[in-house]
C-alpha cells in the first residue's frame, strides 16, 4: 500500500519534470531567438533555466532509480553470481541511503537558512533562494524512499531465492 503511494508520487514528480523540460526548452528557444535574431536578450532566462534544471533533476531522479535507468559501472558487477549481484545491490542501496540522508538533511538546513534570512539570487528577478534549494531535500527524500523499497525487495528476493 505505502509502496504503491510512493511509486505514484514518484511517477507524478517524474511527469512534472517532463513538463518542466518542455518549458525549459521553450525558455531557451525564446532567449536564443531574441538574442541572436533580434539582438535583445532577456535578463531572466538564464536564472529561470537554471532553476528549472535543478527542479527537473531532483524531481526525475527517484523514478529513474526505481526503473533502474540510471548510469551504472558494471565492470565487476557483470562477473558476479546472481546471489552476489543481489548483495551488491543491497550494499549499494544502503550507501545511497546514507548519502541521500546527509544530502537531504544538509539541503533542508540550507533551505531553512535561506528562507529565514530571506536570501535571494543577486539578479534583476531576485528569486528567493529557498525555491531552488527546496528541491534538494525533496529529491533526496524521494530517493531515500525508493532506495528503502529496493533494499526491502532485494532482501525478500534474497531470502526466498526468487529470480527478479
VMD Tcl script that builds the backbone (N, CA, C; Angstrom):
set m [mol new atoms 492]
animate dup $m
set s [atomselect $m all]
$s set {name element resname resid chain x y z} {
  {N N UNK 1 A 0.821 -1.190 0.000}
  {CA C UNK 1 A 0.000 0.000 0.000}
  {C C UNK 1 A 0.867 1.257 0.000}
  {N N UNK 2 A 1.754 1.387 1.015}
  {CA C UNK 2 A 2.638 2.551 1.106}
  {C C UNK 2 A 3.562 2.588 -0.103}
  {N N UNK 3 A 4.044 1.424 -0.485}
  {CA C UNK 3 A 4.935 1.334 -1.646}
  {C C UNK 3 A 4.239 1.847 -2.900}
  {N N UNK 4 A 2.973 1.522 -3.077}
  {CA C UNK 4 A 2.223 1.995 -4.248}
  {C C UNK 4 A 2.053 3.510 -4.228}
  {N N UNK 5 A 1.816 4.071 -3.045}
  {CA C UNK 5 A 1.690 5.527 -2.924}
  {C C UNK 5 A 3.004 6.199 -3.283}
  {N N UNK 6 A 4.106 5.661 -2.760}
  {CA C UNK 6 A 5.424 6.221 -3.070}
  {C C UNK 6 A 5.686 6.155 -4.569}
  {N N UNK 7 A 5.352 5.024 -5.191}
  {CA C UNK 7 A 5.543 4.890 -6.641}
  {C C UNK 7 A 4.693 5.898 -7.410}
  {N N UNK 8 A 3.463 6.115 -6.976}
  {CA C UNK 8 A 2.582 7.085 -7.656}
  {C C UNK 8 A 3.141 8.503 -7.532}
  {N N UNK 9 A 3.595 8.863 -6.329}
  {CA C UNK 9 A 4.174 10.198 -6.128}
  {C C UNK 9 A 5.426 10.359 -6.994}
  {N N UNK 10 A 6.249 9.322 -7.020}
  {CA C UNK 10 A 7.464 9.344 -7.833}
  {C C UNK 10 A 7.126 9.526 -9.311}
  {N N UNK 11 A 6.123 8.790 -9.789}
  {CA C UNK 11 A 5.703 8.923 -11.193}
  {C C UNK 11 A 5.159 10.320 -11.475}
  {N N UNK 12 A 4.390 10.872 -10.542}
  {CA C UNK 12 A 3.844 12.212 -10.716}
  {C C UNK 12 A 4.968 13.244 -10.787}
  {N N UNK 13 A 5.956 13.128 -9.901}
  {CA C UNK 13 A 7.089 14.059 -9.929}
  {C C UNK 13 A 7.884 13.924 -11.228}
  {N N UNK 14 A 7.999 12.693 -11.726}
  {CA C UNK 14 A 8.684 12.469 -12.999}
  {C C UNK 14 A 7.911 13.136 -14.137}
  {N N UNK 15 A 6.593 13.000 -14.116}
  {CA C UNK 15 A 5.756 13.669 -15.115}
  {C C UNK 15 A 5.898 15.175 -15.044}
  {N N UNK 16 A 5.947 15.705 -13.825}
  {CA C UNK 16 A 6.158 17.137 -13.638}
  {C C UNK 16 A 7.504 17.568 -14.206}
  {N N UNK 17 A 8.513 16.739 -14.028}
  {CA C UNK 17 A 9.829 17.075 -14.592}
  {C C UNK 17 A 9.777 17.095 -16.118}
  {N N UNK 18 A 8.931 16.268 -16.714}
  {CA C UNK 18 A 8.747 16.309 -18.166}
  {C C UNK 18 A 8.128 17.623 -18.617}
  {N N UNK 19 A 7.147 18.091 -17.867}
  {CA C UNK 19 A 6.520 19.381 -18.170}
  {C C UNK 19 A 7.550 20.507 -18.033}
  {N N UNK 20 A 8.347 20.443 -16.967}
  {CA C UNK 20 A 9.386 21.454 -16.753}
  {C C UNK 20 A 10.395 21.423 -17.898}
  {N N UNK 21 A 10.735 20.236 -18.374}
  {CA C UNK 21 A 11.661 20.117 -19.507}
  {C C UNK 21 A 11.094 20.817 -20.738}
  {N N UNK 22 A 9.807 20.640 -20.981}
  {CA C UNK 22 A 9.148 21.294 -22.107}
  {C C UNK 22 A 9.259 22.816 -21.983}
  {N N UNK 23 A 8.949 23.338 -20.798}
  {CA C UNK 23 A 9.035 24.789 -20.586}
  {C C UNK 23 A 10.476 25.281 -20.630}
  {N N UNK 24 A 11.409 24.467 -20.136}
  {CA C UNK 24 A 12.822 24.827 -20.204}
  {C C UNK 24 A 13.263 24.982 -21.657}
  {N N UNK 25 A 12.857 24.058 -22.499}
  {CA C UNK 25 A 13.186 24.157 -23.927}
  {C C UNK 25 A 12.580 25.419 -24.522}
  {N N UNK 26 A 11.361 25.748 -24.120}
  {CA C UNK 26 A 10.714 26.966 -24.617}
  {C C UNK 26 A 11.449 28.225 -24.190}
  {N N UNK 27 A 11.878 28.266 -22.930}
  {CA C UNK 27 A 12.612 29.437 -22.433}
  {C C UNK 27 A 13.935 29.596 -23.169}
  {N N UNK 28 A 14.644 28.496 -23.345}
  {CA C UNK 28 A 15.936 28.552 -24.053}
  {C C UNK 28 A 15.725 28.979 -25.503}
  {N N UNK 29 A 14.739 28.402 -26.175}
  {CA C UNK 29 A 14.449 28.776 -27.558}
  {C C UNK 29 A 14.085 30.258 -27.658}
  {N N UNK 30 A 13.256 30.725 -26.744}
  {CA C UNK 30 A 12.841 32.120 -26.717}
  {C C UNK 30 A 14.048 33.039 -26.555}
  {N N UNK 31 A 14.919 32.702 -25.608}
  {CA C UNK 31 A 16.085 33.543 -25.364}
  {C C UNK 31 A 17.057 33.535 -26.546}
  {N N UNK 32 A 17.292 32.367 -27.119}
  {CA C UNK 32 A 18.202 32.279 -28.271}
  {C C UNK 32 A 17.643 33.085 -29.441}
  {N N UNK 33 A 16.335 32.977 -29.667}
  {CA C UNK 33 A 15.709 33.730 -30.751}
  {C C UNK 33 A 15.861 35.231 -30.525}
  {N N UNK 34 A 15.557 35.687 -29.326}
  {CA C UNK 34 A 15.670 37.118 -29.044}
  {C C UNK 34 A 17.123 37.589 -29.103}
  {N N UNK 35 A 18.030 36.772 -28.605}
  {CA C UNK 35 A 19.431 37.178 -28.551}
  {C C UNK 35 A 20.063 37.246 -29.941}
  {N N UNK 36 A 19.880 36.227 -30.750}
  {CA C UNK 36 A 20.618 36.141 -31.999}
  {C C UNK 36 A 19.857 36.659 -33.216}
  {N N UNK 37 A 18.556 36.718 -33.156}
  {CA C UNK 37 A 17.804 37.247 -34.297}
  {C C UNK 37 A 17.460 38.717 -34.082}
  {N N UNK 38 A 17.023 39.055 -32.872}
  {CA C UNK 38 A 16.593 40.429 -32.600}
  {C C UNK 38 A 17.606 41.234 -31.785}
  {N N UNK 39 A 18.704 40.582 -31.385}
  {CA C UNK 39 A 19.758 41.238 -30.606}
  {C C UNK 39 A 19.205 41.883 -29.327}
  {N N UNK 40 A 18.236 41.233 -28.700}
  {CA C UNK 40 A 17.626 41.722 -27.449}
  {C C UNK 40 A 17.474 40.546 -26.469}
  {N N UNK 41 A 18.569 40.154 -25.826}
  {CA C UNK 41 A 18.481 39.010 -24.901}
  {C C UNK 41 A 17.620 39.345 -23.685}
  {N N UNK 42 A 17.040 38.316 -23.115}
  {CA C UNK 42 A 16.234 38.502 -21.909}
  {C C UNK 42 A 17.153 38.581 -20.696}
  {N N UNK 43 A 16.722 39.235 -19.666}
  {CA C UNK 43 A 17.514 39.346 -18.444}
  {C C UNK 43 A 17.191 38.226 -17.454}
  {N N UNK 44 A 16.147 37.475 -17.708}
  {CA C UNK 44 A 15.665 36.499 -16.740}
  {C C UNK 44 A 15.853 35.049 -17.158}
  {N N UNK 45 A 16.152 34.787 -18.424}
  {CA C UNK 45 A 16.103 33.404 -18.923}
  {C C UNK 45 A 17.166 32.491 -18.323}
  {N N UNK 46 A 18.361 32.990 -18.078}
  {CA C UNK 46 A 19.407 32.127 -17.511}
  {C C UNK 46 A 19.028 31.721 -16.089}
  {N N UNK 47 A 18.517 32.656 -15.313}
  {CA C UNK 47 A 18.103 32.355 -13.943}
  {C C UNK 47 A 16.954 31.349 -13.921}
  {N N UNK 48 A 15.951 31.577 -14.727}
  {CA C UNK 48 A 14.795 30.677 -14.780}
  {C C UNK 48 A 15.220 29.305 -15.297}
  {N N UNK 49 A 16.067 29.272 -16.310}
  {CA C UNK 49 A 16.550 27.995 -16.861}
  {C C UNK 49 A 17.337 27.214 -15.821}
  {N N UNK 50 A 18.173 27.899 -15.067}
  {CA C UNK 50 A 18.968 27.229 -14.028}
  {C C UNK 50 A 18.071 26.618 -12.960}
  {N N UNK 51 A 17.070 27.359 -12.536}
  {CA C UNK 51 A 16.143 26.845 -11.525}
  {C C UNK 51 A 15.358 25.656 -12.073}
  {N N UNK 52 A 14.906 25.751 -13.316}
  {CA C UNK 52 A 14.171 24.636 -13.930}
  {C C UNK 52 A 15.056 23.396 -14.041}
  {N N UNK 53 A 16.329 23.579 -14.350}
  {CA C UNK 53 A 17.244 22.450 -14.467}
  {C C UNK 53 A 17.424 21.756 -13.120}
  {N N UNK 54 A 17.544 22.528 -12.060}
  {CA C UNK 54 A 17.632 21.957 -10.708}
  {C C UNK 54 A 16.350 21.188 -10.389}
  {N N UNK 55 A 15.204 21.800 -10.692}
  {CA C UNK 55 A 13.919 21.162 -10.405}
  {C C UNK 55 A 13.789 19.831 -11.129}
  {N N UNK 56 A 14.034 19.818 -12.418}
  {CA C UNK 56 A 13.795 18.576 -13.157}
  {C C UNK 56 A 14.790 17.494 -12.775}
  {N N UNK 57 A 16.004 17.878 -12.406}
  {CA C UNK 57 A 16.990 16.881 -11.972}
  {C C UNK 57 A 16.518 16.159 -10.716}
  {N N UNK 58 A 16.110 16.918 -9.715}
  {CA C UNK 58 A 15.731 16.292 -8.445}
  {C C UNK 58 A 14.340 15.685 -8.477}
  {N N UNK 59 A 13.457 16.176 -9.334}
  {CA C UNK 59 A 12.117 15.587 -9.426}
  {C C UNK 59 A 12.141 14.263 -10.181}
  {N N UNK 60 A 13.011 14.130 -11.159}
  {CA C UNK 60 A 13.038 12.931 -12.002}
  {C C UNK 60 A 13.881 11.801 -11.427}
  {N N UNK 61 A 14.794 12.107 -10.528}
  {CA C UNK 61 A 15.797 11.120 -10.110}
  {C C UNK 61 A 15.215 9.878 -9.429}
  {N N UNK 62 A 14.195 10.022 -8.624}
  {CA C UNK 62 A 13.643 8.853 -7.919}
  {C C UNK 62 A 12.989 7.866 -8.891}
  {N N UNK 63 A 12.294 8.379 -9.891}
  {CA C UNK 63 A 11.671 7.486 -10.883}
  {C C UNK 63 A 12.737 6.783 -11.715}
  {N N UNK 64 A 13.779 7.503 -12.054}
  {CA C UNK 64 A 14.881 6.901 -12.816}
  {C C UNK 64 A 15.532 5.790 -11.998}
  {N N UNK 65 A 15.701 6.024 -10.706}
  {CA C UNK 65 A 16.244 4.987 -9.824}
  {C C UNK 65 A 15.300 3.792 -9.755}
  {N N UNK 66 A 14.011 4.062 -9.592}
  {CA C UNK 66 A 13.017 2.986 -9.484}
  {C C UNK 66 A 13.033 2.098 -10.734}
  {N N UNK 67 A 13.138 2.722 -11.887}
  {CA C UNK 67 A 13.118 1.985 -13.148}
  {C C UNK 67 A 14.486 1.424 -13.535}
  {N N UNK 68 A 15.482 1.663 -12.683}
  {CA C UNK 68 A 16.868 1.199 -12.920}
  {C C UNK 68 A 17.406 1.702 -14.260}
  {N N UNK 69 A 17.130 2.984 -14.548}
  {CA C UNK 69 A 17.611 3.583 -15.792}
  {C C UNK 69 A 18.769 4.540 -15.550}
  {N N UNK 70 A 19.338 4.497 -14.350}
  {CA C UNK 70 A 20.463 5.363 -14.033}
  {C C UNK 70 A 21.762 4.753 -14.562}
  {N N UNK 71 A 22.796 5.544 -14.567}
  {CA C UNK 71 A 24.102 5.099 -15.062}
  {C C UNK 71 A 24.708 4.130 -14.058}
  {N N UNK 72 A 25.252 3.037 -14.579}
  {CA C UNK 72 A 25.897 2.046 -13.727}
  {C C UNK 72 A 27.276 1.730 -14.278}
  {N N UNK 73 A 28.194 1.482 -13.373}
  {CA C UNK 73 A 29.519 0.999 -13.737}
  {C C UNK 73 A 29.522 -0.482 -13.419}
  {N N UNK 74 A 29.559 -1.328 -14.446}
  {CA C UNK 74 A 29.304 -2.761 -14.243}
  {C C UNK 74 A 30.505 -3.662 -14.523}
  {N N UNK 75 A 31.702 -3.109 -14.524}
  {CA C UNK 75 A 32.881 -3.912 -14.826}
  {C C UNK 75 A 32.990 -5.127 -13.912}
  {N N UNK 76 A 32.818 -4.924 -12.633}
  {CA C UNK 76 A 32.900 -6.029 -11.671}
  {C C UNK 76 A 31.537 -6.697 -11.514}
  {N N UNK 77 A 30.492 -5.896 -11.470}
  {CA C UNK 77 A 29.134 -6.383 -11.237}
  {C C UNK 77 A 28.739 -7.480 -12.230}
  {N N UNK 78 A 29.077 -7.316 -13.496}
  {CA C UNK 78 A 28.709 -8.291 -14.525}
  {C C UNK 78 A 29.327 -9.667 -14.297}
  {N N UNK 79 A 30.395 -9.748 -13.515}
  {CA C UNK 79 A 31.078 -11.023 -13.289}
  {C C UNK 79 A 30.678 -11.693 -11.976}
  {N N UNK 80 A 29.722 -11.103 -11.275}
  {CA C UNK 80 A 29.270 -11.678 -10.004}
  {C C UNK 80 A 28.185 -12.722 -10.235}
  {N N UNK 81 A 28.063 -13.623 -9.281}
  {CA C UNK 81 A 26.969 -14.598 -9.321}
  {C C UNK 81 A 25.663 -13.861 -9.024}
  {N N UNK 82 A 24.518 -14.460 -9.369}
  {CA C UNK 82 A 23.234 -13.794 -9.094}
  {C C UNK 82 A 23.057 -13.417 -7.619}
  {N N UNK 83 A 23.457 -14.301 -6.718}
  {CA C UNK 83 A 23.341 -14.002 -5.287}
  {C C UNK 83 A 24.229 -12.817 -4.900}
  {N N UNK 84 A 25.447 -12.792 -5.402}
  {CA C UNK 84 A 26.357 -11.690 -5.088}
  {C C UNK 84 A 25.910 -10.380 -5.752}
  {N N UNK 85 A 25.251 -10.496 -6.887}
  {CA C UNK 85 A 24.680 -9.289 -7.502}
  {C C UNK 85 A 23.596 -8.701 -6.602}
  {N N UNK 86 A 22.768 -9.571 -6.031}
  {CA C UNK 86 A 21.735 -9.106 -5.101}
  {C C UNK 86 A 22.370 -8.437 -3.880}
  {N N UNK 87 A 23.419 -9.046 -3.350}
  {CA C UNK 87 A 24.120 -8.461 -2.203}
  {C C UNK 87 A 24.742 -7.116 -2.575}
  {N N UNK 88 A 25.336 -7.039 -3.761}
  {CA C UNK 88 A 25.934 -5.782 -4.216}
  {C C UNK 88 A 24.875 -4.698 -4.363}
  {N N UNK 89 A 23.693 -5.078 -4.851}
  {CA C UNK 89 A 22.586 -4.111 -4.976}
  {C C UNK 89 A 22.159 -3.585 -3.604}
  {N N UNK 90 A 22.091 -4.479 -2.630}
  {CA C UNK 90 A 21.695 -4.083 -1.277}
  {C C UNK 90 A 22.745 -3.147 -0.674}
  {N N UNK 91 A 24.003 -3.511 -0.787}
  {CA C UNK 91 A 25.078 -2.680 -0.237}
  {C C UNK 91 A 25.102 -1.313 -0.922}
  {N N UNK 92 A 24.962 -1.321 -2.230}
  {CA C UNK 92 A 24.936 -0.063 -2.983}
  {C C UNK 92 A 23.771 0.818 -2.541}
  {N N UNK 93 A 22.608 0.214 -2.363}
  {CA C UNK 93 A 21.424 0.969 -1.929}
  {C C UNK 93 A 21.619 1.524 -0.515}
  {N N UNK 94 A 22.244 0.756 0.358}
  {CA C UNK 94 A 22.489 1.234 1.720}
  {C C UNK 94 A 23.434 2.441 1.720}
  {N N UNK 95 A 24.479 2.380 0.902}
  {CA C UNK 95 A 25.363 3.540 0.780}
  {C C UNK 95 A 24.610 4.729 0.179}
  {N N UNK 96 A 23.731 4.457 -0.772}
  {CA C UNK 96 A 22.911 5.518 -1.351}
  {C C UNK 96 A 22.015 6.164 -0.316}
  {N N UNK 97 A 21.432 5.357 0.553}
  {CA C UNK 97 A 20.575 5.890 1.612}
  {C C UNK 97 A 21.376 6.817 2.522}
  {N N UNK 98 A 22.559 6.375 2.922}
  {CA C UNK 98 A 23.406 7.216 3.779}
  {C C UNK 98 A 23.727 8.534 3.078}
  {N N UNK 99 A 24.118 8.455 1.813}
  {CA C UNK 99 A 24.464 9.657 1.059}
  {C C UNK 99 A 23.282 10.616 0.974}
  {N N UNK 100 A 22.103 10.096 0.626}
  {CA C UNK 100 A 20.946 10.973 0.446}
  {C C UNK 100 A 20.355 11.461 1.765}
  {N N UNK 101 A 20.559 10.739 2.858}
  {CA C UNK 101 A 20.166 11.264 4.164}
  {C C UNK 101 A 21.007 12.499 4.480}
  {N N UNK 102 A 22.314 12.397 4.267}
  {CA C UNK 102 A 23.199 13.539 4.528}
  {C C UNK 102 A 22.870 14.690 3.574}
  {N N UNK 103 A 22.738 14.398 2.287}
  {CA C UNK 103 A 22.425 15.442 1.305}
  {C C UNK 103 A 21.082 16.094 1.620}
  {N N UNK 104 A 20.082 15.290 1.913}
  {CA C UNK 104 A 18.756 15.826 2.216}
  {C C UNK 104 A 18.749 16.670 3.483}
  {N N UNK 105 A 19.438 16.182 4.516}
  {CA C UNK 105 A 19.479 16.922 5.778}
  {C C UNK 105 A 20.190 18.263 5.587}
  {N N UNK 106 A 21.347 18.239 4.932}
  {CA C UNK 106 A 22.088 19.481 4.695}
  {C C UNK 106 A 21.311 20.402 3.749}
  {N N UNK 107 A 20.647 19.827 2.768}
  {CA C UNK 107 A 19.811 20.618 1.867}
  {C C UNK 107 A 18.652 21.266 2.598}
  {N N UNK 108 A 18.063 20.526 3.554}
  {CA C UNK 108 A 16.956 21.080 4.338}
  {C C UNK 108 A 17.450 22.220 5.223}
  {N N UNK 109 A 18.612 22.034 5.846}
  {CA C UNK 109 A 19.174 23.094 6.689}
  {C C UNK 109 A 19.479 24.345 5.854}
  {N N UNK 110 A 20.031 24.141 4.672}
  {CA C UNK 110 A 20.332 25.279 3.793}
  {C C UNK 110 A 19.037 25.966 3.347}
  {N N UNK 111 A 18.020 25.173 3.039}
  {CA C UNK 111 A 16.731 25.736 2.628}
  {C C UNK 111 A 16.128 26.579 3.746}
  {N N UNK 112 A 16.157 26.054 4.961}
  {CA C UNK 112 A 15.646 26.807 6.110}
  {C C UNK 112 A 16.409 28.112 6.304}
  {N N UNK 113 A 17.742 28.033 6.188}
  {CA C UNK 113 A 18.559 29.213 6.419}
  {C C UNK 113 A 18.250 30.320 5.406}
  {N N UNK 114 A 18.211 29.959 4.126}
  {CA C UNK 114 A 17.960 30.996 3.113}
  {C C UNK 114 A 16.526 31.509 3.196}
  {N N UNK 115 A 15.603 30.663 3.643}
  {CA C UNK 115 A 14.219 31.109 3.821}
  {C C UNK 115 A 14.119 32.099 4.981}
  {N N UNK 116 A 14.698 31.730 6.118}
  {CA C UNK 116 A 14.607 32.578 7.310}
  {C C UNK 116 A 15.340 33.913 7.121}
  {N N UNK 117 A 16.427 33.888 6.357}
  {CA C UNK 117 A 17.191 35.121 6.105}
  {C C UNK 117 A 16.690 35.869 4.875}
  {N N UNK 118 A 15.641 35.320 4.250}
  {CA C UNK 118 A 15.057 35.919 3.044}
  {C C UNK 118 A 16.125 36.208 1.980}
  {N N UNK 119 A 17.021 35.249 1.786}
  {CA C UNK 119 A 18.098 35.414 0.803}
  {C C UNK 119 A 17.536 35.236 -0.597}
  {N N UNK 120 A 18.080 36.015 -1.513}
  {CA C UNK 120 A 17.623 35.994 -2.899}
  {C C UNK 120 A 18.800 35.908 -3.842}
  {N N UNK 121 A 18.523 35.435 -5.057}
  {CA C UNK 121 A 19.560 35.425 -6.080}
  {C C UNK 121 A 19.916 36.863 -6.431}
  {N N UNK 122 A 21.199 37.150 -6.610}
  {CA C UNK 122 A 21.604 38.524 -6.932}
  {C C UNK 122 A 21.362 38.827 -8.416}
  {N N UNK 123 A 20.125 39.067 -8.739}
  {CA C UNK 123 A 19.751 39.309 -10.127}
  {C C UNK 123 A 18.594 40.291 -10.170}
  {N N UNK 124 A 18.194 40.649 -11.377}
  {CA C UNK 124 A 17.055 41.547 -11.507}
  {C C UNK 124 A 15.760 40.910 -11.025}
  {N N UNK 125 A 15.631 39.603 -11.209}
  {CA C UNK 125 A 14.432 38.913 -10.710}
  {C C UNK 125 A 14.439 38.794 -9.192}
  {N N UNK 126 A 15.616 38.595 -8.623}
  {CA C UNK 126 A 15.712 38.451 -7.175}
  {C C UNK 126 A 14.930 37.265 -6.642}
  {N N UNK 127 A 14.999 36.141 -7.330}
  {CA C UNK 127 A 14.276 34.932 -6.923}
  {C C UNK 127 A 14.713 34.493 -5.529}
  {N N UNK 128 A 13.766 34.192 -4.649}
  {CA C UNK 128 A 14.144 33.675 -3.324}
  {C C UNK 128 A 14.921 32.364 -3.470}
  {N N UNK 129 A 16.038 32.278 -2.761}
  {CA C UNK 129 A 16.903 31.103 -2.883}
  {C C UNK 129 A 16.261 29.826 -2.368}
  {N N UNK 130 A 15.262 29.937 -1.484}
  {CA C UNK 130 A 14.671 28.711 -0.962}
  {C C UNK 130 A 13.965 27.920 -2.071}
  {N N UNK 131 A 13.580 28.574 -3.153}
  {CA C UNK 131 A 12.865 27.863 -4.224}
  {C C UNK 131 A 13.765 26.801 -4.862}
  {N N UNK 132 A 14.930 27.152 -5.404}
  {CA C UNK 132 A 15.764 26.076 -5.958}
  {C C UNK 132 A 16.324 25.147 -4.881}
  {N N UNK 133 A 16.621 25.681 -3.691}
  {CA C UNK 133 A 17.179 24.849 -2.626}
  {C C UNK 133 A 16.202 23.770 -2.173}
  {N N UNK 134 A 14.917 24.061 -2.183}
  {CA C UNK 134 A 13.904 23.133 -1.684}
  {C C UNK 134 A 13.914 21.796 -2.428}
  {N N UNK 135 A 14.286 21.813 -3.697}
  {CA C UNK 135 A 14.232 20.589 -4.483}
  {C C UNK 135 A 15.320 19.591 -4.117}
  {N N UNK 136 A 16.359 20.043 -3.423}
  {CA C UNK 136 A 17.415 19.130 -2.973}
  {C C UNK 136 A 16.883 18.195 -1.881}
  {N N UNK 137 A 16.306 18.713 -0.783}
  {CA C UNK 137 A 15.771 17.759 0.199}
  {C C UNK 137 A 14.561 16.966 -0.317}
  {N N UNK 138 A 13.740 17.580 -1.164}
  {CA C UNK 138 A 12.598 16.854 -1.717}
  {C C UNK 138 A 13.071 15.663 -2.560}
  {N N UNK 139 A 13.984 15.909 -3.469}
  {CA C UNK 139 A 14.519 14.830 -4.305}
  {C C UNK 139 A 15.245 13.782 -3.483}
  {N N UNK 140 A 16.005 14.227 -2.476}
  {CA C UNK 140 A 16.720 13.283 -1.612}
  {C C UNK 140 A 15.743 12.399 -0.849}
  {N N UNK 141 A 14.666 12.991 -0.343}
  {CA C UNK 141 A 13.649 12.231 0.396}
  {C C UNK 141 A 13.029 11.155 -0.500}
  {N N UNK 142 A 12.680 11.524 -1.718}
  {CA C UNK 142 A 12.074 10.545 -2.634}
  {C C UNK 142 A 13.076 9.449 -3.006}
  {N N UNK 143 A 14.345 9.818 -3.170}
  {CA C UNK 143 A 15.360 8.809 -3.464}
  {C C UNK 143 A 15.544 7.855 -2.277}
  {N N UNK 144 A 15.524 8.388 -1.073}
  {CA C UNK 144 A 15.639 7.534 0.118}
  {C C UNK 144 A 14.489 6.540 0.164}
  {N N UNK 145 A 13.274 7.012 -0.091}
  {CA C UNK 145 A 12.117 6.105 -0.083}
  {C C UNK 145 A 12.271 5.012 -1.138}
  {N N UNK 146 A 12.692 5.380 -2.336}
  {CA C UNK 146 A 12.872 4.382 -3.398}
  {C C UNK 146 A 13.990 3.400 -3.047}
  {N N UNK 147 A 15.060 3.893 -2.443}
  {CA C UNK 147 A 16.156 3.007 -2.044}
  {C C UNK 147 A 15.710 2.051 -0.932}
  {N N UNK 148 A 14.900 2.536 -0.003}
  {CA C UNK 148 A 14.384 1.657 1.049}
  {C C UNK 148 A 13.500 0.555 0.458}
  {N N UNK 149 A 12.678 0.920 -0.505}
  {CA C UNK 149 A 11.844 -0.077 -1.188}
  {C C UNK 149 A 12.732 -1.098 -1.890}
  {N N UNK 150 A 13.771 -0.611 -2.544}
  {CA C UNK 150 A 14.677 -1.520 -3.255}
  {C C UNK 150 A 15.355 -2.479 -2.281}
  {N N UNK 151 A 15.841 -1.962 -1.154}
  {CA C UNK 151 A 16.500 -2.823 -0.162}
  {C C UNK 151 A 15.521 -3.872 0.359}
  {N N UNK 152 A 14.313 -3.439 0.697}
  {CA C UNK 152 A 13.297 -4.377 1.189}
  {C C UNK 152 A 13.028 -5.472 0.155}
  {N N UNK 153 A 12.813 -5.084 -1.090}
  {CA C UNK 153 A 12.523 -6.062 -2.140}
  {C C UNK 153 A 13.711 -6.973 -2.414}
  {N N UNK 154 A 14.917 -6.414 -2.436}
  {CA C UNK 154 A 16.103 -7.235 -2.684}
  {C C UNK 154 A 16.340 -8.234 -1.562}
  {N N UNK 155 A 16.105 -7.817 -0.324}
  {CA C UNK 155 A 16.261 -8.749 0.800}
  {C C UNK 155 A 15.214 -9.854 0.728}
  {N N UNK 156 A 13.970 -9.507 0.369}
  {CA C UNK 156 A 12.935 -10.531 0.211}
  {C C UNK 156 A 13.305 -11.527 -0.880}
  {N N UNK 157 A 13.792 -11.023 -2.020}
  {CA C UNK 157 A 14.206 -11.917 -3.101}
  {C C UNK 157 A 15.370 -12.800 -2.664}
  {N N UNK 158 A 16.302 -12.217 -1.943}
  {CA C UNK 158 A 17.468 -12.954 -1.499}
  {C C UNK 158 A 17.073 -14.056 -0.518}
  {N N UNK 159 A 16.136 -13.753 0.392}
  {CA C UNK 159 A 15.705 -14.721 1.390}
  {C C UNK 159 A 14.894 -15.857 0.755}
  {N N UNK 160 A 14.057 -15.520 -0.226}
  {CA C UNK 160 A 13.234 -16.530 -0.880}
  {C C UNK 160 A 13.987 -17.281 -1.962}
  {N N UNK 161 A 15.049 -16.670 -2.478}
  {CA C UNK 161 A 15.778 -17.283 -3.587}
  {C C UNK 161 A 15.079 -17.114 -4.900}
  {N N UNK 162 A 14.109 -16.179 -4.967}
  {CA C UNK 162 A 13.367 -15.922 -6.205}
  {C C UNK 162 A 14.250 -15.186 -7.203}
  {N N UNK 163 A 13.914 -15.348 -8.443}
  {CA C UNK 163 A 14.563 -14.587 -9.514}
  {C C UNK 163 A 13.773 -13.333 -9.772}
  {N N UNK 164 A 14.472 -12.265 -10.065}
  {CA C UNK 164 A 13.804 -10.984 -10.348}
  {C C UNK 164 A 13.295 -10.942 -11.740}
}
mol reanalyze $m
mol bondsrecalc $m
mol representation Tube
mol addrep $m
